[in-house]
Amino acid sequence: MQVFGLVGSPVEHSLSPPMHEAAYEELGLDARYVTFEPARADLEAALLGADALGIDGLNVTIPFKQAVRDLVDVDDLAARVGAVNTVDFSGSEPTGHNTDVAGVQRAFAHHDVALAERRAVVVGAGGAGRAAAFALADAGADVQVANRTVETAAELAEDVGGTGHALDDVPSLLADADVLVNATSVGMETDESPVPADALHADLAVLDAVYTPLRTRLLRDAEAAGATTVDGAWMLLFQGVAAFELWTGRDAPVDAMNRVLRARL
């Protein structure tokens, strides 16, 4: 039996176990997905133990994505993003990867949204914002980053060849933008939006990384403006899809994983 899992804190409400278990069942794989919640001080020991016990792969979530980066060999993308959300134990040494970037790219692709040579605005410069900014830039988009702390926006924007801005600049940035990503927590379990409704327009494709609720205030406003909308569950789904494919070398059963994910949401 193959064993995969998730390391983070807290993890009891994670949607990754049912999503991955649905994939194993769909493909008839002899595999299980379990969760681990080590103390921060025990993270390195936990990774060594996972490797020694023959665990095949781990997803990594808050608050360990940056710490794990310093404990395993990382690929180029994870090094550039500065975070690891997937560890593969199949080689001689554990390797760290970032599938959040693929999650963003594949979520847009699933909705037939082209990113090359498009003007994109990312609101938020934290972990999700970094993944979104690199996803868009690597796909060929011109990326503008807006954040509450302008200095942080400028640092991320420099990393992806864009420009940093204050949140107050978002309406003017959106006037000629093609893509918008909300990478903040604004709208999570509240009826708030990080973007004024009158700044949205029909030529936008809007991805909200928030997935509780699925139809956030931002997405409802975007729909009303005629924009293409992509809810945060698609990003969550496709980062899991990318991890599954990295670990197993098999095409993921996307429909089965999506069906279970949305049932749980």
N, C-alpha and C positions, 0 to 999 in steps of 0.2 A: 504494500500500500504506500502511495505517495502522500506526504503530509505537507500542506501549505498553511499559511496563517497570517495573522496581523499582530504587530507589536505597536503598542501605544498606550495612552492613558488619558481619558477613559476609553474603553473599547466595548463596553457591554451593550451599547445601542448601535453598534456598527452594522451597516447593511452589506458589508463585504461577504460575511459567511454565507448567507442564503443565496447571494448572487453567484458566488463561485461553486457552491454545492450544486446549484441548478445546472451549471455547466458540466460538472462531473457526471451527474445523473443523465443528462441529455446525451453525452458521448459514451456513456458506459465505462467511465474511468474509475479505477479502484483508488480513490483519493478522498482525503478529508481536508477541511479548512477549519482551523481553530484559532482562538485569540489568546494573546499573552499580554500581561500588564506589569512589566517589571518596574522597579524603582529606578529613578534616573541614574543613581550610582551603580546600579547593577546592569546597565544596558550592554556594556562590552561583554560581561560574563554571559548574559543572555544570548548574544549573538554567537559566542564561542560554543555555548551549550547546544544551540540549535544546529550548528554545523556538526558538532560531535555526535548528536543524536540522529543525524541523517535527515533532518527537515530539508525539503527540496526548495522552498522559497518562502519569503516573508514580504508582506506589504508593511509599510511603515507609515504611521500617522502621527498627529500631534501628541506629545511635544518633541518627537525624536528625529524628525526629518533632517535637521541640520546636524545633530550629533552623530547619527549613523554615517553621514558623509565622511567623517573623520576616522571611522573605524573599519571601513572596507575600501577596496579598490573601486573607484567610480569611473563610469564611462564619461566621454567628453560632454555629453548633454547634461548629465547630473552635476558635473563640475561647473559648468557655465551657469546653470540655474541656481546652484548652491544648495540643493536639497536632494535627498534620496527618498523615494517612496516605495521602492521595490528592491529586494535583495534576492539574488540568484545564487544558490549553493551548488550548482551542477558542476562547476569547474574545480580546479585545484584549490582555488581561494574564492571566498564569497565576493561577489561583485555587486555594486550599487548602481541603480538606474532610476530615471525619473519618467514615469508613464503619465504624469499629469499633463505634460506637454502634448502627448499623443491624444489624451482625453479631449483637450480643447480642439485640436486639429480635426479629429475624427467626428466630433460632435457637429462642427460646422460642415464637414464634408457630407455627413448623413443628411443634412438639410440643404444640400446642393448650394452651399455658400462658398464661392471662390475667395481666396485670401490673397493671392498673388497680385501685387501692384494695387492693392486697396489701401485706403487710409483708415487706420484703426485707432480707437481710443480705449485705453484700459483704465478703469477707475479702481484705484487701490494698488498698493505696491508691496503688500505682504507676500506670503507664500503663494497664494493663489494668483496674485497679480504677477509675480515673477514667472510662474508657469505660463500664464496667458500671454505675457509680453514676448517670451521666447518662442512660444508656439506661433504667434502671429508673425514675428520677425523672420523666423526660420522658414515660414511659408511664403515669404516675399512681400509682406505688408509693411507699410510705413507706420510705425507705432508711436503714438503719443500717450504719455502716462500722466494721469492726474491723481493727486493724493493729498490727504490732509496736511502731511508734512512735505513741503515742496522739495526739501533737500533729498528725501528718500525717493521721491518721484524722479528727480534729476539723476540720481545714482543708477536707478533701474533703467531709465531711458538711455543713459550713456552706454549701458551694457548691451542694449539692443539697437543702438544707432538711431534713437529717437530723441524726443524732447520732453522734459518734465514740466509739469504745470500744477497750479493750485486747483482745488475743486471748483472754485468760482469760474474757472476758464472752461469748464466742461460744455456749457451751452454753445459757446462760440466755436469750440473744437468740433462739435457734432454737426455744425451747419453744413460742412462739406465732407463729413465722414461717411464711410461705407459700413463700418463694423464697430460695435460697442460691446465691451465686456465689463460687467460689474463683478469685480473680484473682492468686494468688501462684504461684510456681514449685514449691511443695511438691507432690511426686508426679511431677515430671518425671523420667522414667527411674529412679525409685526407688519402692519400695513403702511410701510414707508418705502420710499424710493430714493436712491442716491442721485437721481437725475430729474430735473424738472420735466413734466410731461410735455410742455410746449417746445422743448428742445429736440424731441423725437420726430422722425419723419419717415415716410414710406420707403426711402431708399436705404434704410438701415437694416442690418442684421444684428440682432441683440441677443447675446448670451448672458444669462444671469447665473453665476456660479452657485447662488443660493438654491437649495432644493426643498426647504421646508419653510413655506409651502412651495408646491411646484409652480403655481401661477402667482408669482409675486406681483406686487404693485407695479414694479418696473415693466414686467412682461405684459400686464394688462394694459398699461399706458402705451406700450409699444404696439400691441395689437390694434388698439384704437387708432393709432397713427398710421396703420397700414404696413408696419415693419414686419420683417421675418423674425420670429422668436424661437429661441432655443433654451429650454429649461435646464436647470443645473443637473438634473438626473442623467442627462445625456453625457455630460462631462464625467460624472461619477461612473457611469456604465463603461465608457470607452477607456478610462484609465484602468479599470479592472480587466477589460477585454485585452488590452495591451500586455498587462502583467500575466494573464493566463497564457497568452500566446508565447511570451518570452519563456515561461517556465516549461510549457508542455511541447512546444513546437507544432501545435495543432491550431487550426482555425477555430476561433471561439464561436460557440453557438449564441450569437448575439441576441436573437429573438427570445430564446429561453431565459437568458440572463436578464434581459430588459423586462420580460413579463414578470418575473419574480421580484425584481427591484421595485417596479411600480406598484405591485400588489402590496409590498411592505410599506411603501410610502403612502 
